[in-house]
Amino acid sequence: MEFSLLKTDKKSNARLGKIITDHGEIETPIFMPVGTSGSVKGVHQHELLNDTKAQIILGNTYHLYLRPGLDTITKARGLHKFIGWEKPILTDSGGYQVYSLSNNRKISEKGVEFQSHIDGSKHFFTPEYAIDVQRMIGADIIMAFDECTPYPCDYNYAKASMHLTHRWLKRCCERFENTSSRYSFSQSLFPIVQGSVYKDLRKQSAEEIVKYELDGYAIGGLSVGEPHDLMYEMTEIVTNIFPKDKPRYLMGVGTPTNLLENIALGIDMFDCVMPSRNARNGMLFTSEGTINIKNKKWKNDFSLIDDNGTSYVDKTYSKAYLRHLFSNNELLAKQIATLHNIRFYLWLLEESKKHISEGNFNEWKNKMVKKLDRRL
């Protein structure tokens, strides 16, 4: 994997960059739609490619490991071929599930034992096995195994968890170096900064992981309930330590405003289930603010979903029609809403790139944030 830093905004730390993988180029800053089980819910791969203009998607190691399982994925010659997606893929390591399955897992120095949410069967992930699994899945970018701490989190627990994540990282790197890709393309490993919302821990964690001189670096353990100001504070601490010539990935973030504020702090890559999950519940993100399309006020509103929209669905369907589909529980409602929201997120980052290039990102960002936080 190669990364080129093309430009940095003069009034913020926003960056233009390019990542080159064996499955194609990624222009940063970029948002990655979440395809948890090898599918962005309700969206065809050709729609992701042609309508939303997605450049990279994310797969979830834990879910793919359970279903369809490693045997099926390896027989298909990796996740790209299995799902029919020829562009880059990133997989998380399963560490977030350590956090989300807190009632069904046991953490030790060796790894994590967890129960399947599907059938209750027990499984054990070590840092080494997390690398092995991601080798078998075959993503272009894979993540080191970590523990994602909750919020709020006691300082001593956060410190112990951070050190455990660092020890696991060492084991991940050793396994990664001693194995190779199972398929005909290379893979890159990103380590993850932890430390909850404690400045000294975040600083210590960032300083530790950059010693490994890997292809990129990630920030985990944020967007788990902490106030947004704390998220931004932790991000700024870490990005000031990360090397400028490597991509920075903020995991699991976030709202449109979160994306813009973190781009201003120097983040290059994002993922979040919010655009697709909220879409299925009728919440639309638009260039003028958020819409609950189920509300009666849209019943006879025949204007387009987003007057500033650039996707097929934005240019075709009205608010009234989409509300009608939701009112009748039509499957098409969730599909249209999901396509709109994902395209909106990617449009927002395309606009970010444009304004970084033009040298007026900060002014544009401040104007957009005021609009994005409105409820229409």
C-alpha positions in Angstrom: 0.0 0.0 0.0 1.2 3.5 -0.8 0.0 6.8 0.6 0.7 10.3 -0.9 -0.1 13.5 1.0 -1.1 15.9 -1.7 -2.1 19.0 0.3 -2.7 20.3 3.8 -5.2 23.1 4.5 -3.5 26.3 5.7 -6.2 27.2 8.4 -6.7 23.7 9.7 -5.1 20.3 9.6 -7.4 19.0 6.8 -5.5 16.9 4.3 -5.8 15.7 0.7 -4.3 12.3 0.1 -4.3 9.3 -2.1 -4.0 5.6 -1.0 -3.0 3.1 -3.6 -3.9 -0.6 -3.0 -3.8 -3.6 -5.3 -7.6 -3.2 -5.7 -7.4 0.5 -6.7 -6.9 4.0 -5.5 -8.7 5.8 -2.6 -8.8 9.6 -2.6 -8.8 10.9 1.0 -10.6 12.1 3.1 -12.9 9.1 2.5 -15.9 7.5 4.1 -16.3 3.7 4.1 -19.8 2.3 4.0 -20.2 -0.6 6.4 -20.9 -3.9 4.9 -21.0 -5.9 8.1 -21.6 -9.4 6.7 -20.4 -8.8 3.1 -23.3 -6.5 2.3 -24.2 -2.9 2.8 -27.8 -3.6 3.8 -30.3 -3.0 1.0 -27.7 -1.8 -1.6 -26.4 -3.6 -4.6 -22.6 -3.6 -5.2 -23.2 -1.9 -8.6 -25.2 0.9 -6.8 -22.3 1.3 -4.3 -19.9 1.7 -7.2 -21.9 3.7 -9.6 -24.5 5.7 -7.6 -22.9 6.3 -4.2 -19.4 6.4 -5.7 -18.0 4.3 -2.8 -14.2 3.8 -3.2 -13.8 1.3 -0.3 -16.1 -0.6 2.0 -15.7 -2.2 5.4 -16.4 -5.8 6.4 -16.7 -7.1 10.0 -14.4 -9.9 10.9 -16.5 -11.2 13.8 -19.7 -11.5 11.7 -17.9 -12.9 8.6 -16.1 -15.4 10.8 -19.4 -16.7 12.1 -21.4 -16.5 8.8 -20.7 -17.5 6.1 -17.5 -18.8 7.8 -13.9 -19.1 6.8 -14.3 -22.3 4.8 -16.8 -20.6 2.4 -14.8 -17.4 2.1 -11.5 -19.2 1.4 -13.1 -21.5 -1.2 -14.5 -18.4 -2.9 -10.8 -17.1 -3.0 -11.5 -14.3 -0.6 -14.2 -11.7 0.3 -13.7 -9.6 -2.9 -14.6 -12.5 -5.2 -17.3 -13.9 -2.8 -19.3 -10.6 -2.8 -18.4 -9.3 -6.3 -16.6 -6.2 -5.2 -13.4 -5.4 -7.0 -12.4 -2.2 -5.1 -10.6 -2.1 -1.8 -12.0 -3.6 1.4 -11.0 -2.9 5.1 -11.8 -5.4 7.9 -11.9 -4.6 11.6 -10.3 -7.2 13.8 -13.3 -8.1 16.0 -12.0 -5.9 18.8 -15.2 -3.8 18.8 -17.2 -6.9 19.5 -15.1 -7.4 22.6 -16.7 -4.1 23.7 -20.2 -4.7 22.3 -20.5 -8.3 23.6 -19.5 -7.4 27.1 -22.1 -9.8 28.7 -20.9 -12.7 26.5 -17.1 -12.6 26.6 -14.1 -13.1 28.9 -10.8 -11.2 28.3 -7.4 -12.6 29.3 -3.8 -11.9 28.4 -4.1 -14.7 25.8 -7.1 -13.3 24.0 -10.9 -13.2 24.2 -13.5 -16.0 24.6 -16.9 -15.0 23.4 -20.3 -16.6 22.7 -21.8 -16.3 19.3 -24.9 -14.1 19.2 -26.3 -16.6 16.7 -26.3 -19.9 18.5 -24.4 -19.3 21.7 -21.4 -21.4 20.7 -18.1 -20.5 22.2 -15.1 -19.1 20.3 -11.7 -17.9 21.2 -9.8 -15.1 19.4 -6.1 -14.5 20.1 -4.2 -11.6 18.4 -2.6 -14.2 16.2 -5.8 -15.8 15.2 -7.4 -12.3 14.5 -4.6 -11.9 11.9 -5.1 -15.4 10.5 -8.8 -14.8 10.1 -8.3 -11.5 8.3 -5.7 -13.2 6.1 -8.3 -15.7 5.1 -11.0 -13.1 4.6 -8.6 -11.2 2.4 -9.2 -7.5 2.9 -6.7 -5.0 1.6 -6.4 -3.2 5.0 -6.7 -5.3 8.2 -6.7 -4.1 11.8 -4.7 -5.2 14.8 -6.7 -6.9 17.6 -7.5 -4.5 20.5 -9.9 -3.9 23.4 -12.3 -1.1 22.9 -13.1 0.4 26.3 -16.6 1.8 27.2 -17.5 5.3 28.2 -17.4 6.2 31.0 -14.3 4.2 31.9 -12.2 4.2 35.1 -8.7 5.5 34.5 -7.0 2.4 35.9 -9.1 0.1 33.7 -8.4 2.3 30.6 -4.7 2.2 31.4 -4.5 -1.6 31.9 -6.6 -2.1 28.7 -4.4 0.2 26.7 -1.3 -1.8 27.8 -3.0 -5.0 26.9 -3.8 -3.6 23.5 -0.2 -2.7 23.0 1.0 -6.2 24.0 -1.6 -7.7 21.6 -0.3 -5.4 18.9 3.2 -6.8 19.3 1.8 -10.3 18.8 -0.3 -9.1 15.8 2.8 -7.6 14.1 4.8 -10.8 14.7 2.1 -12.9 13.2 1.6 -10.5 10.3 5.3 -10.5 9.5 5.5 -14.3 9.6 2.6 -14.9 7.3 1.6 -13.8 3.8 -1.5 -13.0 1.9 -3.5 -16.1 0.8 -4.5 -14.4 -2.4 -2.9 -12.5 -5.3 -2.7 -9.1 -3.6 -0.9 -7.5 -0.7 -2.4 -6.6 2.7 -1.6 -3.8 5.1 -1.9 -3.8 8.9 -3.1 -0.8 10.9 -2.6 -0.6 14.7 -5.1 1.1 16.9 -4.7 3.8 19.5 -6.7 3.3 22.7 -6.8 5.2 26.1 -10.4 6.2 26.5 -10.8 10.0 27.1 -7.6 10.4 29.1 -5.0 12.8 27.5 -1.9 11.1 28.9 -3.1 7.6 27.8 -4.0 8.7 24.3 -0.6 10.4 24.0 1.2 7.4 25.3 -0.7 5.0 23.1 -0.1 7.0 19.9 3.6 7.3 20.7 3.8 3.5 21.2 2.1 2.4 18.1 3.9 4.7 15.7 7.1 2.9 16.7 6.0 0.0 14.6 6.2 2.1 11.4 3.2 0.4 9.7 1.3 1.5 6.6 -1.4 3.5 8.5 -2.7 4.2 11.9 -6.2 4.1 13.5 -7.9 5.7 16.5 -10.4 3.4 18.3 -12.5 3.7 21.5 -14.3 6.9 20.5 -17.9 7.5 19.4 -18.9 5.2 22.2 -21.0 7.7 24.1 -18.5 10.4 25.1 -19.3 14.1 24.4 -18.3 15.2 20.9 -15.9 17.8 22.4 -14.0 15.0 24.1 -13.8 13.1 20.9 -12.3 16.0 19.1 -9.8 16.6 21.9 -8.6 13.1 21.9 -8.4 13.1 18.1 -6.3 16.2 18.1 -3.8 14.8 20.6 -3.3 11.7 18.5 -3.1 13.3 15.1 -0.4 15.7 16.3 1.7 12.5 17.1 0.9 10.5 14.0 3.4 10.8 11.1 2.2 13.1 8.3 3.1 10.6 5.6 0.7 7.8 6.7 -3.2 7.7 6.5 -5.1 8.3 9.8 -8.4 6.3 10.3 -10.9 7.3 13.0 -13.0 4.2 13.6 -16.8 4.2 14.0 -17.3 7.9 13.4 -19.9 9.4 13.0 -22.4 12.2 12.2 -21.9 14.5 9.2 -20.7 17.2 11.6 -18.3 14.7 13.3 -16.8 13.9 9.9 -16.1 17.6 9.0 -14.7 18.5 12.5 -12.4 15.5 12.4 -11.3 16.2 8.9 -10.2 19.6 10.2 -8.1 17.8 12.8 -6.3 15.7 10.1 -8.3 12.5 9.8 -8.3 10.8 6.4 -10.6 7.7 6.8 -14.0 7.1 8.5 -16.6 4.4 8.8 -19.9 4.3 10.5 -23.2 2.4 10.4 -25.2 5.7 11.0 -26.1 6.6 7.4 -27.4 3.1 6.6 -29.0 2.3 10.0 -30.6 5.7 10.3 -31.9 5.5 6.8 -33.8 2.3 7.5 -35.6 4.1 10.3 -36.5 7.1 8.1 -33.9 9.6 9.1 -32.3 11.3 6.1 -29.1 13.5 6.2 -29.3 16.3 3.7 -27.3 19.4 2.8 -29.8 21.6 4.7 -30.1 19.4 7.8 -31.8 16.1 9.0 -35.2 14.9 8.0 -37.5 12.4 9.6 -39.2 11.4 6.4 -42.0 9.6 8.3 -43.4 12.9 9.6 -46.8 14.0 8.3 -45.3 17.3 7.1 -43.7 15.6 4.1 -47.0 14.0 2.9 -47.6 16.4 0.1 -44.0 17.8 -0.3 -43.2 16.9 -3.9 -39.7 18.5 -3.8 -36.8 16.2 -4.3 -35.2 14.4 -1.3 -32.3 16.8 -1.4 -32.3 19.7 -3.8 -28.5 19.7 -3.7 -28.3 15.9 -4.2 -26.2 14.3 -6.8 -27.4 10.7 -6.8 -30.0 8.9 -9.0 -32.5 8.7 -6.1 -32.1 12.4 -5.2 -32.8 13.4 -8.8 -35.8 11.0 -9.1 -37.9 10.7 -5.9 -39.8 13.2 -3.9 -40.1 13.5 -0.2 -43.8 12.7 -0.5 -43.2 9.5 -2.4 -40.5 8.3 0.0 -42.8 9.0 3.0 -45.6 7.0 1.2 -43.2 4.0 0.8 -42.3 4.1 4.5 -46.0 4.5 5.5 -46.7 1.3 3.6 -43.6 -0.5 4.9 -42.3 -1.0 1.3 -38.8 -2.5 1.0 -38.0 0.2 -1.6 -38.3 2.8 1.1 -35.2 1.6 3.0 -33.3 1.1 -0.2 -33.9 4.6 -1.4 -33.1 6.1 2.0 -29.9 4.1 2.4 -28.7 5.0 -1.1 -29.4 8.7 -0.4 -27.7 8.7 3.0 -24.5 6.9 1.8 -24.3 9.1 -1.2 -24.8 12.2 1.0 -21.9 11.1 3.2 -19.6 10.5 0.2 -20.8 13.8 -1.4 -19.9 15.6 1.8 -16.4 14.3 1.7 -16.1 15.0 -2.0 -17.0 18.6 -1.2 -14.4 18.6 1.6 -11.8 17.5 -0.8 -12.8 20.3 -3.2 -12.6 23.0 -0.6 -9.3 21.7 0.8 -8.0 21.9 -2.8 -9.3 25.5 -3.2 -7.9 26.6 0.2 -11.2 27.6 1.9 -12.1 24.4 3.7 -12.4 25.9 7.2 -14.8 28.7 6.1 -16.9 26.2 4.2 -16.8 23.7 7.1 -18.0 26.2 9.6 -21.0 27.2 7.4 -21.9 23.6 6.7 -21.8 22.5 10.3 -24.5 25.1 11.2 -26.8 23.6 8.5 -26.1 20.0 9.2 -27.1 20.2 12.8 -30.6 21.5 12.0 -33.7 19.4 12.2 -36.0 20.1 9.3 
